[in-house]
Amino acid sequence: MPPKNLRRVTTYVLPEIAKALEEWADKDERSVSWLAGKLIEKGVQEHQSQEQQQASAREVKE
């Protein structure tokens, strides 16, 4: 059972993306929801890392 502090996010994807996610999740014996959550988590982490790098680069220039 997932932790109770998780928030639901609904999204729409193209059929070919949904099929690819389903195949990937099935191969990894995971749910599409779990896989999508992990992909979103990774994307957010990468975005935050880029933001920090850009902020550091601006500080160095100043």
FENQUIUR-V107612 format. One record per residue. RES is the residue in one small letter. PHI is phi as a letter, one per 20 degrees, with the letter a starting at -180 (NA if undefined). OMEGA is omega in whole degrees, -180 to 180 (999 if undefined). NEAR is the number of other ideal C-beta (glycine too) atoms within 12 Angstrom. Layout:
res = <RES | RES>
phi = <PHI | PHI>
omega = <OMEGA | OMEGA>
near = <NEAR | NEAR>
This chain:
res = <m | p | p | k | n | l | r | r | v | t | t | y | v | l | p | e | i | a | k | a | l | e | e | w | a | d | k | d | e | r | s | v | s | w | l | a | g | k | l | i | e | k | g | v | q | e | h | q | s | q | e | q | q | q | a | s | a | r | e | v | k | e>
phi = <NA | f | g | f | e | e | d | e | c | d | b | c | c | f | g | f | f | g | f | f | f | f | f | f | f | f | f | e | l | c | e | f | f | f | f | f | f | f | f | f | g | f | f | f | f | f | f | f | f | f | f | f | f | f | f | f | f | f | f | f | f | e>
omega = <-177 | 177 | -176 | -177 | 179 | 178 | 180 | 175 | 180 | 179 | 178 | 179 | 177 | -179 | -179 | 176 | 178 | -180 | 179 | 178 | 180 | 179 | 179 | -179 | 179 | 179 | -179 | -178 | 178 | 175 | 176 | 179 | 180 | -180 | 179 | 178 | 179 | 178 | 177 | 179 | 180 | 179 | 179 | 178 | 179 | 179 | 180 | 178 | 178 | 178 | 179 | 179 | 179 | 178 | 179 | 180 | 178 | 180 | -179 | -179 | -176 | 999>
near = <4 | 11 | 7 | 6 | 6 | 13 | 10 | 10 | 13 | 8 | 15 | 9 | 15 | 10 | 10 | 10 | 17 | 17 | 14 | 18 | 27 | 20 | 15 | 20 | 21 | 15 | 12 | 15 | 9 | 18 | 16 | 23 | 19 | 19 | 24 | 26 | 23 | 19 | 24 | 19 | 16 | 14 | 14 | 15 | 14 | 14 | 14 | 14 | 14 | 14 | 14 | 14 | 14 | 14 | 14 | 13 | 12 | 11 | 10 | 9 | 8 | 7>
